[in-house]
Amino acid sequence: MIDYVQISAQISEATRDRLDLYARETGMKKSRLVEDAILAHLDTLDAVPSEYVVPASLIVDAATWDAVLADIERPAEPTPALRELMQRSRDAG
């Protein structure tokens, strides 16, 4: 027999709404959906070398965020190597 424990987690309202909708549409219990999701995530983390795991979110300070926005708003000109790579990609596709 499997022993169950209760956990508590803070999630966004949008995530809760999606969970509620999926549970209603499929008839699955939310606890089953949550456990399946956690197990799938942990199985993936076990299967993929840690150096290839990218966090789902990044936290940056205000200065870094400003630099990211500046790069997005005023992108640098592509380098010759990037132009060559993109051209090869177009030619192959």
Residue frames relative to the residue before (quaternion, step in Angstrom):
aa qw qx qy qz dx dy dz
M 1.0000 0.0000 0.0000 0.0000 0.00 0.00 0.00
I 0.3871 -0.7253 0.5273 0.2146 3.55 -0.97 0.89
D 0.2843 -0.7301 0.5949 0.1792 3.54 -0.99 0.89
Y 0.1911 -0.7826 0.5851 0.0929 3.55 -0.97 0.85
V 0.1349 -0.7564 0.6344 0.0843 3.54 -1.19 0.65
Q 0.4044 -0.6927 0.5385 0.2581 3.52 -1.20 0.48
I 0.1046 -0.7674 0.6290 0.0665 3.55 -1.08 0.79
S 0.2429 -0.7387 0.6053 0.1701 3.53 -1.30 0.26
A 0.0344 0.8016 -0.5948 0.0504 3.57 -0.97 0.82
Q 0.3581 -0.6874 0.5863 0.2356 3.53 -1.16 0.67
I 0.0432 0.7820 -0.6199 0.0478 3.59 -0.80 1.01
S 0.5984 -0.5699 0.4154 0.3802 3.54 -1.21 0.41
E 0.6201 -0.5388 0.4123 0.3940 3.55 -1.22 0.44
A 0.6279 0.5457 -0.3343 0.4429 3.58 1.03 -0.78
T 0.6501 0.5006 -0.3151 0.4770 3.58 1.00 -0.80
R 0.6389 0.5206 -0.3250 0.4639 3.58 0.94 -0.85
D 0.6461 0.5210 -0.3234 0.4545 3.59 0.97 -0.86
R 0.6560 0.5031 -0.3094 0.4700 3.58 0.98 -0.83
L 0.6349 0.5267 -0.3181 0.4672 3.56 1.02 -0.83
D 0.6558 0.5114 -0.3045 0.4644 3.58 0.91 -0.93
L 0.6657 0.5077 -0.3022 0.4557 3.58 0.89 -0.93
Y 0.6721 0.4919 -0.3035 0.4628 3.58 0.87 -0.94
A 0.6414 0.5212 -0.3271 0.4582 3.58 0.98 -0.81
R 0.6548 0.5016 -0.3123 0.4713 3.59 0.96 -0.82
E 0.7008 0.4900 -0.2807 0.4358 3.58 0.85 -0.98
T 0.7706 0.3620 -0.1917 0.4882 3.59 0.99 -0.76
G 0.4172 -0.7113 0.4666 0.3199 3.56 1.20 -0.44
M 0.4825 0.6568 -0.4416 0.3752 3.58 1.27 0.17
K 0.5031 -0.6230 0.5048 0.3223 3.54 -1.16 0.63
K 0.5610 -0.6193 0.4304 0.3413 3.55 -1.05 0.78
S 0.6205 0.5465 -0.3558 0.4356 3.60 0.99 -0.70
R 0.6390 0.5157 -0.3211 0.4719 3.60 1.06 -0.76
L 0.6451 0.5208 -0.3145 0.4622 3.59 0.99 -0.86
V 0.6632 0.5010 -0.3055 0.4647 3.57 0.93 -0.90
E 0.6740 0.4835 -0.3128 0.4628 3.60 0.84 -0.89
D 0.6368 0.5205 -0.3329 0.4612 3.61 0.95 -0.81
A 0.6639 0.5075 -0.3060 0.4561 3.58 0.95 -0.87
I 0.6571 0.4998 -0.3140 0.4688 3.58 0.94 -0.87
L 0.6641 0.5028 -0.3074 0.4601 3.59 0.89 -0.90
A 0.6453 0.5119 -0.3263 0.4637 3.61 0.95 -0.82
H 0.6553 0.5060 -0.3100 0.4674 3.57 0.97 -0.85
L 0.6777 0.4841 -0.2952 0.4682 3.60 0.87 -0.91
D 0.6215 0.5297 -0.3404 0.4661 3.61 1.03 -0.74
T 0.6451 0.5113 -0.3155 0.4721 3.57 1.01 -0.80
L 0.6521 0.5083 -0.3171 0.4647 3.57 0.93 -0.87
D 0.6452 0.5108 -0.3170 0.4714 3.60 1.06 -0.69
A 0.7158 0.4822 -0.2508 0.4384 3.58 1.01 -0.82
V 0.7292 0.4022 -0.2212 0.5075 3.59 1.12 -0.64
P 0.4906 -0.6455 0.4823 0.3317 3.62 -0.86 0.85
S 0.5937 -0.6379 0.3621 0.3309 3.57 -0.91 0.95
E 0.6299 0.5508 -0.3534 0.4183 3.62 1.04 -0.60
Y 0.6919 0.4502 -0.2780 0.4911 3.60 1.25 -0.25
V 0.5348 0.6154 -0.4095 0.4094 3.58 1.26 -0.03
V 0.1556 -0.7803 0.6032 0.0556 3.56 -0.76 1.11
P 0.4698 -0.6856 0.4644 0.3058 3.59 -0.75 0.96
A 0.5506 -0.6262 0.4442 0.3277 3.55 -1.13 0.68
S 0.7888 0.0632 -0.0504 0.6093 3.58 1.17 -0.46
L 0.2526 -0.7484 0.5973 0.1391 3.52 -1.22 0.57
I 0.2059 -0.7531 0.6107 0.1323 3.55 -1.08 0.71
V 0.0038 0.8010 -0.5968 0.0476 3.54 -0.71 1.11
D 0.5123 -0.6263 0.4794 0.3398 3.54 -1.20 0.46
A 0.7242 -0.4617 0.2936 0.4198 3.57 -1.29 0.29
A 0.6529 0.5202 -0.3245 0.4448 3.60 0.93 -0.81
T 0.6528 0.4982 -0.3116 0.4781 3.58 0.97 -0.83
W 0.6372 0.5259 -0.3262 0.4593 3.58 0.96 -0.85
D 0.6444 0.5151 -0.3186 0.4668 3.60 0.96 -0.84
A 0.6486 0.5111 -0.3140 0.4685 3.59 1.01 -0.79
V 0.6309 0.5217 -0.3276 0.4716 3.60 1.01 -0.80
L 0.6642 0.4984 -0.3053 0.4659 3.59 0.88 -0.91
A 0.6397 0.5241 -0.3277 0.4569 3.58 0.96 -0.82
D 0.6540 0.5058 -0.3114 0.4684 3.59 1.00 -0.82
I 0.6480 0.5060 -0.3191 0.4714 3.58 1.04 -0.73
E 0.7111 0.4662 -0.2588 0.4583 3.57 0.90 -0.95
R 0.7887 0.1404 -0.0647 0.5950 3.59 1.12 -0.65
P 0.0712 -0.8410 0.5350 0.0380 3.59 0.42 1.17
A 0.5193 -0.6246 0.4891 0.3177 3.55 -1.17 0.68
E 0.5868 -0.5484 0.4556 0.3838 3.53 -1.26 0.40
P 0.5204 -0.6385 0.4502 0.3447 3.61 -0.96 0.71
T 0.4797 -0.6572 0.5012 0.2945 3.56 -1.09 0.74
P 0.6530 -0.4964 0.3778 0.4294 3.59 -1.22 0.31
A 0.6398 0.5271 -0.3356 0.4475 3.61 0.99 -0.76
L 0.6517 0.4977 -0.3179 0.4759 3.59 0.99 -0.76
R 0.6285 0.5298 -0.3355 0.4602 3.60 0.98 -0.81
E 0.6549 0.5081 -0.3089 0.4663 3.58 0.96 -0.87
L 0.6515 0.5200 -0.3095 0.4575 3.57 0.94 -0.90
M 0.6765 0.4843 -0.2935 0.4708 3.57 0.91 -0.90
Q 0.6299 0.5271 -0.3363 0.4607 3.59 1.02 -0.73
R 0.6451 0.5110 -0.3180 0.4708 3.58 0.98 -0.83
S 0.6325 0.5337 -0.3201 0.4611 3.55 1.05 -0.80
R 0.6577 0.4980 -0.3069 0.4746 3.60 0.96 -0.85
D 0.6645 0.5151 -0.3018 0.4494 3.58 0.95 -0.91
A 0.6894 0.4803 -0.2761 0.4668 3.60 1.03 -0.77
G 0.7392 0.4600 -0.2333 0.4331 3.59 1.05 -0.72
